[in-house]
Each structure stands twice: as structure tokens, then as C-alpha cells.
Amino acid sequence: MENKTLGQIAFEAYAVAKGGIGYDGAIIPTWEKLSPGVQPAWEAAAKAVEKETSIRFALRKLSF
């Protein structure tokens, strides 16, 4: 089993959801072929979602 980061999982889900075609009509590259700076941006976005999910989960546990 490959150990993917949350950023890579999110990026690959985006690519599948878009049918492999980006906003500009170009083919979405693989994770490994992304231009510099794009992987860290996806990692940051995934970490923000992870943090928010943790907060919401904790708040839900407190309300029960």
C-alpha cells in the first residue's frame, strides 16, 4: 500500500472529479509532475481541512 500524503489524496481526488482536465483545458499532471510550489499548496489546503474537521468533530463530541 502506497503511503500518500493528505495533499496528494486531495489533489488526486480533484483530478478525478475534473475528469483529468484542468480549468484551462489542459491535462492535469500527475502528483509527481506538478510544478514547484503546487504540492506544498495542496498540502497546506489539506492540512487546513484536517484541522477544521478535527475542530468540528471535537465540538460535536462536546455537544452530546
Stockholm file with secondary structure:
# STOCKHOLM 1.0

chainA/1-64         MENKTLGQIAFEAYAVAKGGIGYDGAIIPTWEKLSPGVQPAWEAAAKAVEKETSIRFALRKLSF
#=GR chainA/1-64 SS CCCCCHHHHHHHHHHHHTTTBCTTSSBCCCGGGCCTTHHHHHHHHHHHHHHHHHHHHHHHHHHC
#=GC SS_cons        CCCCCHHHHHHHHHHHHTTTBCTTSSBCCCGGGCCTTHHHHHHHHHHHHHHHHHHHHHHHHHHC
//
